[in-house]
Amino acid sequence: MEIFKKASFTCLLFSCLLGQIETKSDQVRKIRLENFKNNYKGQTIRFTTEDSKTVQGVLVNITEQNFVLSVNKSAKFYKHKNVDFIYLPPVSEDLYITASFSALSGLAGYAALVIAIQKPKVELIGAVTSLSTVLGFFIGKNAFYKTQKIDISGRLRD
């Protein structure tokens, strides 16, 4: 039984160590680029090129060497060799979620005030509802309405 435990531990150790060695960064990068192409084709993306120029456009295709973007209704090619991160700007659905969260926070503030105080004054109702709506907007904005950062580098760990 003791030999079985030692053999199992040794196999687990070697599989972890050799598994990391066999995974090359070029292979990981190709897989990430292919997944990115399959999942985000037709969406607006933004990235920084080699010469620190920020580019934004609609993703049309990804080739072996280039991103193909539609910028002002014309196809542009940008090399992706030194691009490690791509950013997706927030979409309208994110704004809807933020606005809904804000409205729900205002309603929750009103309900909490009515539960806490039997007959609150109108001024207090307005202040608490407004404050909770604004607070809900800031929380929703920070949680939902933000740019997504996608790693397409070949690194397994940062």
Backbone bond lengths (Angstrom), bond angles and torsions (degrees), N, CA, C in turn:
res aa  C-N    CA-C-N  psi(-1)  N-CA   C-N-CA  omega(-1)  CA-C   N-CA-C  phi
1 M - - - 1.453 - - 1.523 110.73 -
2 E 1.333 116.18 -39.15 1.459 121.47 179.42 1.530 110.73 -65.37
3 I 1.309 116.59 -37.74 1.472 120.93 178.43 1.525 109.66 -66.22
4 F 1.314 117.96 -38.87 1.465 121.94 178.59 1.529 111.10 -62.25
5 K 1.322 117.22 -41.39 1.466 120.98 178.58 1.527 111.12 -64.72
6 K 1.338 116.43 -43.82 1.457 119.95 179.54 1.523 111.40 -65.47
7 A 1.323 116.96 -40.91 1.473 120.58 179.48 1.525 110.63 -66.17
8 S 1.322 117.64 -40.57 1.459 121.50 178.88 1.524 110.93 -64.47
9 F 1.315 116.48 -43.66 1.461 120.98 179.20 1.529 110.62 -64.11
10 T 1.314 117.47 -41.36 1.460 121.72 179.34 1.523 110.87 -64.33
11 C 1.317 117.48 -43.80 1.474 121.15 177.90 1.526 111.01 -62.85
12 L 1.300 117.66 -42.59 1.459 121.48 178.71 1.522 111.07 -63.40
13 L 1.326 116.90 -42.59 1.457 121.54 179.84 1.528 110.69 -63.21
14 F 1.332 117.84 -47.57 1.460 120.62 -179.41 1.529 112.01 -67.01
15 S 1.313 117.97 -36.08 1.474 119.26 179.76 1.523 110.53 -67.16
16 C 1.324 117.09 -37.32 1.473 119.55 177.37 1.521 111.24 -67.69
17 L 1.307 117.30 -44.76 1.453 120.59 -178.01 1.523 112.23 -69.30
18 L 1.308 117.49 -46.92 1.463 120.68 -177.87 1.519 112.42 -73.47
19 G 1.299 117.24 -28.62 1.465 120.12 177.86 1.515 111.92 -63.71
20 Q 1.318 118.09 -37.28 1.458 122.06 177.86 1.525 111.40 -72.62
21 I 1.316 117.43 -34.43 1.460 120.46 -179.33 1.523 110.62 -69.82
22 E 1.311 117.69 -38.27 1.453 121.71 -175.82 1.525 113.54 -74.16
23 T 1.309 117.84 -20.50 1.458 121.04 -179.62 1.520 108.94 -84.00
24 K 1.322 116.27 112.42 1.457 121.02 -179.10 1.519 109.54 -92.10
25 S 1.308 116.06 150.03 1.457 120.52 -176.37 1.531 111.60 -66.48
26 D 1.326 118.25 -31.79 1.467 119.93 178.58 1.524 111.27 -65.62
27 Q 1.325 115.97 -38.50 1.460 119.29 178.43 1.523 110.86 -67.07
28 V 1.317 116.85 -42.60 1.464 121.17 179.19 1.526 109.39 -63.28
29 R 1.328 117.25 -43.34 1.467 121.19 179.37 1.525 111.16 -62.03
30 K 1.328 118.04 -42.44 1.467 120.83 179.15 1.525 111.00 -63.13
31 I 1.323 116.45 -40.76 1.463 120.18 178.66 1.528 110.35 -64.88
32 R 1.324 116.65 -44.14 1.463 120.02 179.44 1.528 111.38 -64.45
33 L 1.319 117.56 -40.97 1.473 120.24 177.67 1.524 111.45 -63.81
34 E 1.323 116.80 -41.47 1.470 119.96 179.11 1.532 110.66 -65.28
35 N 1.320 116.87 -43.45 1.472 119.92 176.92 1.526 111.26 -63.45
36 F 1.330 116.38 -40.21 1.461 119.97 178.48 1.520 110.57 -62.67
37 K 1.331 116.60 -43.50 1.466 120.39 178.99 1.532 111.07 -62.21
38 N 1.321 116.86 -43.17 1.465 120.26 -178.74 1.525 112.62 -67.42
39 N 1.333 117.56 -34.60 1.460 120.84 -173.72 1.522 114.44 -91.58
40 Y 1.334 118.76 -26.61 1.458 120.27 -170.58 1.528 113.84 -123.37
41 K 1.305 117.94 13.10 1.463 120.81 177.38 1.527 109.07 -63.23
42 G 1.339 115.80 130.46 1.458 120.67 -179.53 1.518 113.98 91.91
43 Q 1.327 117.76 -0.14 1.458 121.14 179.28 1.530 110.43 -106.23
44 T 1.312 115.80 157.99 1.460 121.43 178.76 1.520 109.48 -76.32
45 I 1.341 115.74 130.06 1.458 121.52 178.02 1.527 109.29 -128.11
46 R 1.328 114.96 162.08 1.465 120.83 177.97 1.519 108.01 -141.33
47 F 1.326 116.83 140.14 1.454 121.67 176.78 1.523 108.96 -154.17
48 T 1.330 115.61 170.07 1.458 122.16 179.42 1.520 108.21 -109.96
49 T 1.341 116.89 128.83 1.457 121.77 -178.30 1.523 110.77 -80.57
50 E 1.342 115.70 -179.00 1.466 121.47 -178.60 1.520 112.05 -59.63
51 D 1.334 117.69 -36.58 1.463 120.97 -177.86 1.529 112.46 -92.64
52 S 1.334 116.99 27.21 1.470 124.89 176.29 1.523 113.05 60.92
53 K 1.301 117.31 31.44 1.458 122.29 175.99 1.527 108.30 -98.55
54 T 1.325 116.44 128.94 1.459 121.00 178.59 1.518 109.59 -85.18
55 V 1.327 115.89 128.28 1.460 122.32 -177.68 1.521 108.45 -119.69
56 Q 1.321 116.23 135.97 1.459 121.06 176.16 1.515 108.55 -134.58
57 G 1.335 116.19 134.88 1.450 121.47 178.79 1.511 110.13 -173.06
58 V 1.332 114.89 -179.88 1.459 121.29 179.72 1.521 108.35 -90.62
59 L 1.326 117.14 127.96 1.458 122.23 -179.06 1.520 110.10 -70.28
60 V 1.336 116.18 120.59 1.461 121.84 178.34 1.520 110.18 -99.71
61 N 1.351 116.08 -45.00 1.459 119.97 -177.31 1.525 108.59 -162.31
62 I 1.329 115.35 163.41 1.462 121.64 171.37 1.520 106.91 -127.37
63 T 1.332 116.43 121.62 1.460 121.55 177.59 1.523 108.72 -99.54
64 E 1.342 116.32 -173.86 1.466 120.53 178.92 1.520 112.28 -59.92
65 Q 1.333 117.55 -34.37 1.456 121.42 -173.99 1.526 114.24 -115.73
66 N 1.333 118.31 -21.08 1.467 120.80 -167.35 1.518 113.47 -132.57
67 F 1.336 113.37 156.57 1.455 121.93 161.53 1.519 106.09 -91.40
68 V 1.308 117.09 138.36 1.458 120.98 172.61 1.521 106.12 -109.09
69 L 1.350 115.28 114.38 1.455 121.28 -177.17 1.516 109.92 -117.34
70 S 1.299 115.01 148.31 1.454 121.20 171.03 1.525 107.36 -96.72
71 V 1.342 115.13 109.18 1.455 121.54 -179.95 1.523 106.81 -118.68
72 N 1.333 116.20 117.24 1.475 121.88 -176.56 1.528 111.59 54.59
73 K 1.320 116.10 42.08 1.465 125.05 176.59 1.524 113.91 64.02
74 S 1.317 116.65 26.16 1.465 120.53 172.74 1.523 108.25 -133.77
75 A 1.332 115.88 144.23 1.460 121.09 -177.41 1.524 110.26 -77.64
76 K 1.324 115.49 130.71 1.467 121.85 178.02 1.523 108.03 -126.43
77 F 1.329 115.76 144.47 1.454 122.27 -179.91 1.527 109.03 -110.35
78 Y 1.331 116.06 132.06 1.456 122.06 178.37 1.519 108.32 -132.69
79 K 1.316 116.94 131.14 1.464 121.27 178.87 1.532 109.91 -67.92
80 H 1.331 115.40 137.33 1.464 119.05 -179.93 1.520 112.61 -108.50
81 K 1.319 116.69 14.29 1.469 120.18 -177.22 1.525 112.34 -59.57
82 N 1.311 118.50 -45.19 1.468 121.64 -176.98 1.529 113.32 -104.24
83 V 1.301 117.67 15.21 1.466 121.35 177.55 1.531 108.14 -93.32
84 D 1.324 116.12 119.87 1.462 120.21 -179.47 1.526 113.33 -103.58
85 F 1.326 116.94 -26.83 1.459 120.36 -176.93 1.519 110.35 -131.38
86 I 1.316 115.20 142.77 1.457 122.28 175.20 1.518 106.84 -123.45
87 Y 1.312 115.49 140.66 1.462 121.34 -177.93 1.518 109.99 -113.45
88 L 1.321 115.35 135.14 1.462 121.93 176.46 1.517 107.90 -107.06
89 P 1.338 118.03 116.84 1.465 118.95 179.22 1.528 110.30 -67.88
90 P 1.332 117.23 155.72 1.469 119.60 179.54 1.524 111.21 -63.14
91 V 1.325 115.85 148.24 1.461 121.81 -179.72 1.523 109.57 -107.74
92 S 1.312 116.24 174.79 1.466 120.65 -175.21 1.532 112.54 -62.37
93 E 1.323 117.53 -31.50 1.463 119.78 178.60 1.526 111.12 -62.33
94 D 1.330 116.41 -35.14 1.467 120.04 177.37 1.526 111.00 -64.91
95 L 1.322 116.53 -37.09 1.464 120.51 177.47 1.527 110.56 -67.43
96 Y 1.319 117.41 -38.52 1.469 120.75 177.86 1.524 110.58 -63.16
97 I 1.323 116.89 -41.51 1.464 120.61 178.84 1.526 109.89 -63.91
98 T 1.338 116.63 -42.31 1.462 120.78 179.51 1.527 111.33 -62.84
99 A 1.331 116.61 -45.26 1.464 120.26 179.26 1.532 111.46 -64.85
100 S 1.323 117.05 -39.20 1.465 120.75 178.30 1.522 110.86 -65.51
101 F 1.327 116.47 -40.13 1.458 120.51 177.84 1.521 110.80 -63.70
102 S 1.319 116.19 -38.40 1.462 121.22 178.44 1.531 110.90 -64.53
103 A 1.333 116.57 -46.92 1.466 120.31 179.36 1.531 111.39 -63.81
104 L 1.317 116.30 -40.52 1.459 120.59 178.70 1.530 111.00 -64.77
105 S 1.322 117.22 -36.78 1.467 120.80 177.17 1.520 111.05 -65.91
106 G 1.329 117.39 -40.47 1.461 120.46 176.85 1.517 111.46 -62.34
107 L 1.326 116.28 -42.74 1.462 120.98 177.86 1.530 111.31 -64.53
108 A 1.330 116.20 -40.01 1.469 119.97 178.96 1.528 110.78 -66.85
109 G 1.329 117.46 -37.71 1.463 120.46 176.79 1.512 111.59 -63.99
110 Y 1.320 116.67 -42.10 1.465 120.90 177.54 1.526 110.57 -62.77
111 A 1.336 116.51 -46.41 1.467 120.19 -179.31 1.524 111.61 -62.82
112 A 1.319 116.73 -40.50 1.471 119.91 179.51 1.525 110.93 -65.53
113 L 1.334 116.53 -37.49 1.466 119.53 178.75 1.525 111.12 -67.10
114 V 1.319 117.22 -43.43 1.466 120.89 -179.88 1.530 110.52 -64.31
115 I 1.322 116.64 -36.63 1.465 119.68 178.56 1.525 110.79 -71.12
116 A 1.330 116.83 -38.73 1.470 120.91 -176.05 1.526 112.62 -74.11
117 I 1.327 117.06 -38.36 1.461 120.98 -176.57 1.524 107.94 -121.95
118 Q 1.345 116.80 131.95 1.474 120.92 -176.43 1.516 112.48 -59.39
119 K 1.325 117.70 -57.33 1.463 121.56 -178.36 1.529 108.61 -129.37
120 P 1.336 116.84 84.38 1.461 118.91 -178.01 1.533 111.40 -73.46
121 K 1.328 115.58 153.09 1.461 120.45 177.18 1.525 109.65 -72.16
122 V 1.324 115.55 154.63 1.471 121.68 -178.06 1.524 110.81 -61.34
123 E 1.343 116.92 -39.45 1.455 120.72 179.73 1.526 111.07 -62.64
124 L 1.322 116.51 -40.70 1.458 121.07 179.43 1.531 110.62 -67.38
125 I 1.317 116.83 -39.87 1.472 120.52 177.37 1.525 109.98 -60.75
126 G 1.337 116.72 -46.51 1.458 120.63 179.96 1.522 112.24 -62.90
127 A 1.318 116.73 -42.22 1.464 120.43 -178.72 1.526 111.65 -66.80
128 V 1.326 116.76 -46.83 1.463 120.16 -178.22 1.526 110.60 -66.82
129 T 1.323 117.87 -42.62 1.458 120.88 179.84 1.530 110.82 -64.34
130 S 1.327 117.29 -44.16 1.466 120.68 178.82 1.523 111.24 -63.65
131 L 1.314 116.12 -45.33 1.467 120.22 -179.33 1.528 111.15 -62.75
132 S 1.318 117.11 -44.42 1.472 119.22 -179.45 1.530 111.41 -69.23
133 T 1.339 118.17 -31.70 1.467 120.73 176.28 1.520 110.96 -66.73
134 V 1.330 116.62 -45.37 1.470 120.70 178.96 1.519 110.63 -65.08
135 L 1.318 117.04 -44.03 1.460 120.47 177.96 1.530 110.81 -61.45
136 G 1.317 116.82 -42.06 1.464 120.77 176.97 1.519 112.39 -63.14
137 F 1.350 116.50 -36.16 1.462 119.60 177.26 1.529 111.23 -64.09
138 F 1.341 117.34 -45.03 1.462 119.97 -179.65 1.528 111.81 -65.42
139 I 1.311 116.48 -39.63 1.464 119.32 177.44 1.523 110.29 -66.34
140 G 1.330 117.22 -44.97 1.466 120.48 178.67 1.517 112.64 -63.87
141 K 1.327 116.89 -38.93 1.466 120.89 179.33 1.519 110.55 -64.07
142 N 1.327 116.62 -44.67 1.461 119.80 -179.55 1.522 112.75 -70.86
143 A 1.322 117.28 -27.54 1.462 120.11 -177.83 1.525 112.97 -89.19
144 F 1.337 118.20 -38.33 1.459 120.31 -170.71 1.524 114.60 -114.97
145 Y 1.309 118.52 -36.45 1.460 121.38 -172.84 1.528 109.81 -97.32
146 K 1.322 115.77 72.73 1.450 119.99 179.98 1.526 109.79 -143.50
147 T 1.310 114.44 162.43 1.451 121.23 -178.95 1.525 109.66 -74.36
148 Q 1.340 115.88 136.62 1.457 120.87 177.31 1.517 109.44 -91.09
149 K 1.315 116.52 137.69 1.460 122.22 179.29 1.521 108.16 -109.09
150 I 1.342 116.53 122.80 1.457 121.56 -178.05 1.525 108.99 -115.37
151 D 1.312 115.81 127.19 1.463 122.52 -179.11 1.529 109.52 -89.63
152 I 1.330 116.50 119.18 1.470 120.54 176.20 1.519 111.00 -114.33
153 S 1.331 117.05 11.47 1.460 119.76 179.65 1.518 109.29 -72.03
154 G 1.298 116.33 171.37 1.448 120.91 179.13 1.514 113.17 -90.81
155 R 1.332 117.21 2.04 1.461 120.19 -178.24 1.529 110.54 -73.87
156 L 1.317 115.01 137.37 1.461 119.58 177.13 1.506 111.61 -85.45
157 R 1.329 116.69 -32.66 1.462 121.30 179.44 1.508 108.31 -136.27
158 D 1.331 116.12 148.72 1.474 119.87 175.14 1.488 111.07 -95.08
